[in-house]
Amino acid sequence: ACHARISTSSAVLGLPELRSGILPGFGGTQRLPRLVGLRKALEMILMSKLVYGDNARVMGLVDGISSADLLTTTACHWAKDILAHRRP
């Protein structure tokens, strides 16, 4: 539940709870289909499919990609842009 998501290209994103026998929750199953579409969301929710940062950007799961050493700086710039209404 955030306005923007920034990731590194090497980050691995997903809902791995199913691998432990736990159904995904905490809103991820509600928000994920809105971000990536129903087909991709079902793959991630039901099969614990993991996505790397570059693919996550293409899918719409993250809004931007940054290098690991500039991640905090990039996230702060995005937050300031959102606050100043320069980003949706």
C-alpha positions as CSV (number, residue, x, y, z in Angstrom):
1,A,0.0,0.0,0.0
2,C,2.3,2.7,-1.3
3,H,2.4,5.4,-4.0
4,A,5.5,4.1,-5.8
5,R,7.7,1.1,-5.6
6,I,11.5,1.3,-6.5
7,S,13.6,-1.8,-6.9
8,T,17.0,-3.0,-8.0
9,S,17.3,-5.1,-11.1
10,S,18.7,-8.0,-9.0
11,A,15.8,-7.9,-6.5
12,V,13.6,-11.0,-6.3
13,L,10.0,-10.2,-5.7
14,G,7.0,-12.4,-5.1
15,L,4.7,-14.1,-2.6
16,P,6.7,-17.1,-1.3
17,E,4.3,-17.9,1.6
18,L,2.8,-20.8,-0.4
19,R,6.1,-22.6,-0.4
20,S,5.7,-22.8,3.4
21,G,2.0,-23.9,3.2
22,I,0.6,-20.5,4.1
23,L,-1.8,-18.6,1.9
24,P,-0.6,-15.2,0.8
25,G,-2.2,-12.3,2.6
26,F,-1.7,-8.9,4.1
27,G,-3.3,-7.2,1.0
28,G,-0.9,-8.6,-1.5
29,T,-3.5,-10.8,-3.1
30,Q,-5.8,-7.8,-3.5
31,R,-3.3,-5.3,-4.8
32,L,-1.2,-7.5,-7.0
33,P,-3.9,-8.1,-9.7
34,R,-4.4,-4.4,-10.0
35,L,-0.7,-3.9,-10.7
36,V,0.2,-6.8,-13.0
37,G,-3.1,-8.1,-14.2
38,L,-5.0,-11.2,-13.2
39,R,-3.1,-13.8,-15.2
40,K,0.4,-12.8,-13.8
41,A,-1.0,-12.3,-10.3
42,L,-2.5,-15.8,-10.2
43,E,0.8,-17.3,-11.3
44,M,2.6,-15.4,-8.5
45,I,-0.1,-16.1,-5.9
46,L,-0.9,-19.8,-6.6
47,M,2.5,-21.0,-7.9
48,S,4.8,-18.8,-5.8
49,K,6.4,-17.5,-9.0
50,L,9.2,-15.1,-8.3
51,V,10.0,-12.1,-10.5
52,Y,13.3,-10.3,-10.9
53,G,13.5,-6.6,-10.7
54,D,13.8,-5.9,-14.5
55,N,10.8,-8.1,-15.3
56,A,8.9,-6.6,-12.4
57,R,9.3,-3.1,-14.0
58,V,8.0,-4.4,-17.3
59,M,5.0,-6.1,-15.6
60,G,4.2,-3.0,-13.6
61,L,5.0,-4.5,-10.2
62,V,7.6,-1.7,-9.6
63,D,7.6,1.8,-10.9
64,G,11.3,2.3,-11.2
65,I,14.7,0.5,-11.2
66,S,17.8,1.9,-9.4
67,S,21.2,0.6,-8.7
68,A,21.7,-0.8,-5.2
69,D,24.0,2.0,-4.0
70,L,21.6,4.7,-5.2
71,L,18.3,3.0,-4.1
72,T,17.7,5.2,-1.0
73,T,18.6,8.4,-2.9
74,T,16.3,7.5,-5.8
75,A,13.4,6.5,-3.4
76,C,13.8,9.9,-1.7
77,H,13.7,11.8,-5.0
78,W,10.5,9.8,-6.0
79,A,8.9,10.6,-2.7
80,K,9.7,14.3,-3.0
81,D,8.3,14.3,-6.6
82,I,5.1,12.6,-5.5
83,L,4.7,15.2,-2.7
84,A,5.2,18.0,-5.2
85,H,2.7,16.4,-7.5
86,R,5.2,15.8,-10.3
87,R,4.5,12.1,-10.3
88,P,1.1,10.4,-10.1
